[in-house]
């Protein structure tokens, strides 16, 4: 492990251990690991029979934002209170704009 490389990206051994544990891999099995500019860890392991799962964190984050935006639209349609209706619509539109901005970063 090259600690200097981890530190330069704002990461540490604890982060690495957590990532390896979430992928079900031990450090002994790792031949090569690389962190990209968005903080995703890519692994090449010694045993080619072990399949390392792809991280779904970004996809899950986007899905949660998308669900919240849909909830705002649903609340907008269901409420009769004009003030609440305006608030739900405004926030749904804001989230839609955020989704458009972050989609290239979360869903490549």
C-alpha positions in Angstrom: 0.0 0.0 0.0 1.3 3.4 -1.0 0.2 5.6 1.9 1.4 8.7 0.2 -0.9 8.2 -2.7 -3.8 7.6 -0.4 -3.0 10.7 1.6 -2.7 12.9 -1.5 -6.3 12.0 -2.4 -7.5 12.6 1.1 -7.9 8.9 1.9 -6.3 6.6 4.5 -5.8 3.0 5.5 -9.1 3.0 7.4 -11.0 4.0 4.2 -9.2 1.3 2.2 -10.0 -1.3 4.8 -13.7 -0.3 4.7 -13.7 -0.5 0.9 -12.0 -3.9 0.8 -14.4 -5.2 3.5 -17.5 -4.0 1.6 -16.2 -5.8 -1.5 -15.5 -9.0 0.4 -11.8 -8.9 -0.4 -8.7 -9.0 1.9 -5.6 -7.0 1.3 -3.7 -10.2 0.8 -5.8 -11.0 -2.3 -5.2 -7.7 -3.9 -2.6 -7.6 -6.7 -3.3 -4.0 -7.7 -5.7 -1.3 -6.5 -6.3 2.1 -8.0 -8.5 5.0 -6.9 -9.8 7.2 -9.7 -10.4 11.0 -9.5 -14.0 10.5 -8.3 -12.9 8.2 -5.4 -13.9 4.9 -6.8 -11.6 1.9 -5.9 -10.8 -0.5 -8.7 -9.2 -3.8 -7.8 -7.2 -6.5 -9.6 -7.0 -9.6 -7.4 -4.7 -12.6 -7.5 -7.5 -15.1 -7.7 -9.4 -14.6 -11.0 -12.2 -16.9 -9.8 -13.2 -14.3 -7.2 -15.6 -11.7 -8.7 -15.3 -8.2 -7.1 -18.7 -6.5 -7.0 -18.9 -3.1 -8.7 -19.8 -0.2 -6.2 -23.3 0.9 -6.5 -23.1 3.9 -4.1 -23.4 6.6 -6.8 -26.3 4.8 -8.5 -28.1 4.5 -5.2 -27.5 8.1 -4.4 -29.0 9.2 -7.7 -31.9 6.8 -7.2 -32.7 8.3 -3.8 -32.6 11.9 -5.2 -34.8 10.8 -8.0 -37.3 9.2 -5.6 -37.3 12.4 -3.4 -38.1 14.4 -6.5 -40.9 12.1 -7.5 -42.3 12.3 -3.9 -42.3 16.1 -4.1 -44.3 15.8 -7.3 -46.7 13.4 -5.7 -47.2 15.6 -2.7 -47.8 18.6 -5.1 -50.6 16.7 -6.9 -52.2 15.4 -3.7 -52.4 18.5 -1.5 -55.1 21.2 -1.7 -53.1 23.8 0.2 -51.9 26.4 -2.3 -48.9 27.4 -0.3 -47.8 23.7 0.2 -48.5 23.0 -3.5 -46.2 25.9 -4.5 -43.4 24.7 -2.1 -43.6 21.1 -3.4 -43.5 22.1 -7.0 -40.6 24.6 -6.5 -38.6 21.9 -4.6 -39.4 19.2 -7.2 -38.1 21.6 -10.0 -35.0 22.4 -8.0 -34.2 18.7 -7.5 -34.8 18.0 -11.2 -32.2 20.7 -12.0 -29.8 19.2 -9.5 -30.4 15.7 -11.1 -29.5 17.1 -14.5 -26.3 18.6 -13.2 -25.0 15.6 -11.3 -26.2 12.8 -13.6 -22.9 12.8 -15.6 -20.9 12.4 -12.4 -23.1 9.7 -10.8 -24.3 7.7 -13.8 -21.4 7.2 -16.3 
